[in-house]
């Protein structure tokens, strides 16, 4: 599925940005990394699961992706990332959230 490739790319980008954030706030950087990795792992489990477990895992993935998005926004607001870096990465995460939401709840 294409979403799984998007999630791998999201993790790559967020982990790279977390390296910059860690120079200022190690805890925030670790939380960013955990949240985006959790989104990817739960989504992978969800797309291959059946019925109730599918929705549950995809909901978890959506929530972790939202946490990732907020972490990027906060990192930008705190000046740990440039506004452009935070906005570009945030847009990509927002697109992932939209796909995961559709997978979890339909159109």
N, C-alpha and C positions, 0 to 999 in steps of 0.2 A: 504494500500500500504506500502511496505517495506520502501520507501523513507521517509514517514512520521515518522516512528520509528527512522530512521537515523537522521532526523532533531531534534527530541526530544532529542536524545543522544547528538547531536552537541550542542544544547542549554545548556544542563546540564554541559557538559565539558567546554564550553566557559565561562559560568557564574562562574564556579568554578575558572577558571584561571583568570577571571576578578577580582576576590577577591584579588589575588596576585598582579595584575597590579595596583589595586587601592591604594596599599600601597605606590606606587611611582607616579602614574599619574591617578588621579580620573577621569579626562575627558576622557582619552583613555579607561579606564575600562567601563565607561558608554556607550561610542560609540560602543565598542565591543559587549556589551550586547544588545544594540538597534539593531545593524546590524544583529546579529545572530537570534534574536527574529523576526525581520522583514522578514528574509529569510524564517523562518519556517511558519510564518503566511501567507505570500504571496504564498508560495508553497502549503499550505493546500487549500487556496482559489483556486489556479490555477488548481490543480488536479481534483477539483470538478466542475470547470466552463466549459462553452461551448465556442467553436470557438475562436473569437478574444480576449475575456476576459481571456481565458485559457492561451494563449501565453503571453499576456501582464503581467499577474500576475506571470507566471513562469519566464519571463525575469526580473521582479523586484526581484524575489527570487534569481536568479542567481547573479544579481548585488549586492544584500545585502550579499550573501555568499562570493562573491569576496572581499567585503569590510571587512568582518570578517576575511578572510584569510590574507589580508594585515595588519590588526590590530594585528593578532598573529605574523606575521613576524616582524613587528615593535617592538612589545613587547619583542620579542627575541633579536632583534638587540640592543635595549636599555638596555638589561640586566634585565628587569622586570620579564622575564621567562627564564628558562634554555633553551639552544638551543634544547635539547631533547624534553622538554614539548612543545615548539613552533612547532617543526617539526612534532611530533606525532599528535598533534591537527590539524596542518595545512594539513597534509595528509588526515585526516578524512574529513575535510571541502572540500578539493580538490575533493575527491570522491563524495561528495554530489553535488558539482558543476557539475561534469560530468553527473550525473544522471539527474539533473534538466535541463541541456542543451539538453540532449537527449529527455526529455519529451517536452521541448519547441519547438525544431526544428527537431525532428526525428533523424534518424541515419545518 
